[in-house]
Amino acid sequence: MKTLKPARAATAKAVTAREEEWRAALLGLGQAFRRVFRSAGRLRGRDTHLLGSEVSHAQFELLIELDDRGPLPAGELAQAAELTPATVTQMLDHLAACGHVERARSESDRRVVVSRLTSLGKRKVRDKRTVWQGRWERVLADVDAEELQVATRVLERIRALFEDPPDAGLCG
C-alpha cells in the first residue's frame, strides 16, 4: 500500500475538514429552513381564526400584488400570486365585501374586469408594510449588505429547488 507524502496528506485532511464543515453548514441551513417553513405554516394556520373583515396572509399577498402592479384582472392576479383563478376569485369576493378592493371594467378593454385597491386597501398595505419593514430592520440590523445578498441568492436557489419537479422514483 502506498502512503501519501506528508504535504499531500495534510492537503487531503484540509479538504476533508472543509467538506465536513460544508456538510455541517448545509445541514444547519436545512434545519433553519424547515423551522422558517413551519413558522410560515403557523402564520397561515392562524388565518383560520380570522373574523369578519380581517385579512389573511394569503389575501394580504393579493393586496400587495395590486399595490405593486396596479389594477389587474383576476387571472393575471392569480398568476402573479401563484394561486388558482378560483381561489383568487373567492379571496377577491371577501376583500371586496370588506372594502379593500373594488372591481371595475378596464379602461382599455371594457370586456375585462379588473380589481384595484380602494383607499382602505392602500392604507392596509401601507400600514402592514411599515410594521413588517420595522421588524425586518430590527432583526437584521447587524447583518451587512453582502451577507444579505448571499442570503438572497441562497433563498432563490432553494425556491428553484421547490419549483423543479421531484426526481422520479424518490418514494418508490
C-alpha positions in Angstrom: 0.0 0.0 0.0 1.3 3.4 -1.0 1.4 6.1 1.7 0.8 9.8 1.0 3.6 12.2 1.4 3.2 14.5 4.4 2.2 17.6 2.3 -0.3 15.6 0.3 -1.8 14.0 3.5 -2.2 17.5 5.1 -3.9 18.8 2.0 -6.2 15.8 1.9 -7.1 16.3 5.6 -7.8 20.0 4.9 -10.1 19.2 2.0 -11.9 16.6 4.2 -12.2 19.1 7.0 -13.6 21.8 4.6 -16.0 19.2 3.2 -17.2 18.2 6.6 -17.6 21.8 7.6 -19.6 22.5 4.4 -21.9 19.5 5.1 -22.5 20.6 8.7 -23.3 24.1 7.5 -25.6 22.7 4.8 -27.4 20.6 7.4 -27.7 23.7 9.6 -29.2 25.6 6.7 -31.7 22.8 6.0 -32.8 22.7 9.7 -33.1 26.5 9.8 -35.2 26.5 6.6 -37.5 23.8 8.0 -38.1 26.0 11.1 -38.8 29.0 8.9 -41.2 26.9 6.7 -43.0 25.7 9.8 -43.3 29.2 11.2 -44.8 30.3 7.9 -47.2 27.4 8.1 -48.2 28.5 11.6 -48.7 32.1 10.3 -51.1 30.7 7.6 -52.7 28.4 10.2 -53.6 31.4 12.4 -55.6 32.7 9.4 -58.3 30.1 10.0 -59.3 32.0 13.2 -59.9 35.4 11.4 -63.2 37.1 11.9 -65.2 39.5 9.7 -63.1 42.0 7.8 -59.7 40.7 8.9 -57.4 39.9 6.1 -55.5 36.6 5.9 -51.8 36.3 4.9 -52.8 35.0 1.5 -55.3 37.8 1.0 -52.7 40.3 2.0 -50.4 38.9 -0.7 -53.1 39.8 -3.2 -53.3 43.3 -1.9 -49.5 43.6 -2.2 -49.7 42.5 -5.8 -52.4 45.0 -6.6 -50.4 47.7 -4.8 -47.2 46.9 -6.7 -48.8 46.2 -10.1 -51.9 48.3 -10.2 -55.3 47.1 -11.3 -55.3 43.5 -12.6 -57.8 41.0 -14.0 -58.3 38.0 -11.7 -56.4 35.7 -14.0 -53.3 37.9 -14.0 -53.6 38.4 -10.3 -53.8 34.6 -9.8 -50.7 34.2 -11.9 -48.8 36.9 -10.1 -49.7 35.4 -6.7 -49.2 31.9 -7.9 -52.7 30.8 -6.9 -55.6 29.3 -8.9 -58.1 31.7 -10.5 -60.9 30.1 -8.5 -59.0 30.8 -5.2 -58.3 34.3 -6.2 -61.9 34.9 -7.1 -63.1 33.8 -3.7 -60.4 35.9 -2.0 -61.4 38.9 -4.1 -65.0 38.5 -3.1 -64.1 38.7 0.6 -61.7 41.6 0.0 -64.4 43.5 -2.0 -67.0 42.8 0.7 -64.6 44.2 3.3 -63.9 47.3 1.2 -60.2 46.6 0.5 -60.7 46.2 -3.3 -63.1 47.2 -5.9 -63.9 45.7 -9.3 -64.4 47.8 -12.4 -64.3 47.5 -16.1 -60.9 48.0 -17.6 -60.5 51.4 -19.2 -58.5 49.9 -22.2 -60.8 46.9 -22.8 -64.4 47.2 -21.4 -64.8 43.4 -21.6 -62.2 42.9 -18.9 -63.0 43.3 -15.2 -60.0 44.4 -13.1 -59.6 44.6 -9.3 -57.9 47.6 -7.7 -57.2 48.7 -4.2 -59.5 51.1 -2.5 -58.2 53.8 -0.2 -58.8 51.4 2.7 -56.9 48.7 0.9 -54.0 51.0 0.2 -53.9 52.1 3.8 -54.0 48.5 4.9 -51.0 47.6 2.7 -49.0 50.7 3.7 -49.6 50.1 7.5 -48.8 46.4 7.4 -45.7 47.0 5.2 -44.5 49.6 7.7 -44.8 47.2 10.6 -43.1 44.3 8.7 -40.3 46.6 7.4 -39.6 47.7 11.0 -39.5 44.0 12.1 -37.1 43.1 9.2 -34.8 46.0 10.0 -34.7 45.2 13.7 -34.0 41.5 13.3 -31.4 42.0 10.5 -29.8 45.2 11.7 -26.4 43.5 12.5 -26.3 41.7 9.1 -24.2 43.6 6.5 -25.4 44.1 2.9 -23.0 41.4 1.5 -24.5 38.8 3.8 -28.0 39.8 2.9 -27.1 39.4 -0.8 -25.7 36.0 -0.2 -28.8 35.0 1.8 -30.9 36.2 -1.1 -29.0 34.1 -3.6 -29.4 31.0 -1.3 -33.1 31.6 -0.9 -33.5 31.9 -4.6 -31.8 28.6 -5.1 -34.0 27.0 -2.5 -37.1 28.4 -4.2 -35.9 26.9 -7.5 -35.5 23.6 -5.8 -39.2 23.6 -4.9 -40.2 24.8 -8.4 -38.4 21.8 -10.1 -40.4 18.6 -10.3 -39.0 15.9 -7.9 -36.8 13.2 -9.2 -38.7 10.1 -10.4 -38.7 7.2 -8.0 -37.8 9.0 -4.8 -40.7 7.4 -2.9 -40.6 4.1 -4.7 
